């Protein structure tokens, strides 16, 4: 590995840690926005996110994608679906954190890989390896155990997991960069969000101007809190292997889980520990299987490239003889 490639990978890792670290610590931010309710916070998040990414795009002068997108109604419709799904995800997450359900919210992102695999089987007719089937089965058992523990299905976790898995599936089909995708999605969210904020202000229920300059600044900062991790993630995604990103993604729910227990002091009775343990077992199986598959792919690629490498000296020798 050259010094330049090592440096690029180091930068990628730092950006990956920064992205998932910010996503993991974001439960500390949403309570600061009280007394604003979850819907008001969500509307500000959608509004200020568009402002932030628009400024970023002006700075880097990257607008050609917007014209192409507007000329493709099918992709534009998929962006609208992505915007609707991520609105649900953001809204439920903000509400859950500010309502004392940080641990259950973290569970949603722990089980998200399992839900993504299940959706691949059901919607894309993908075939699973035996270990993947085992992981999905253990994940289902974990949901059953947690349902018993909570006395109800863990609907917050399931909503977050399914909405984010759907969001990922749609974004894959849209095939836009991270910042561009966020700009397109928040552009669709912008008018409904601003309309709601205007209506809330007309009702005298808006907290934006009623709680002081600090509160206004924090609500405006929701755009930075939303977009900055995504920018870091984009910088990481082009510099580090996908397998490394796959491991880094667990940082966010781990941080959220620890915050829920150690900082917010949420209850964790034995049956919830049992449910989380099953989820972690399923993720361990998935991770180990992914590493084995990646290693086999590298070995196969090396074997396939070996004959071509061996042919080069021979052809050079032949050329020398001909000369």
Beta strands, then each sheet from edge to edge (+ up, - down):
end
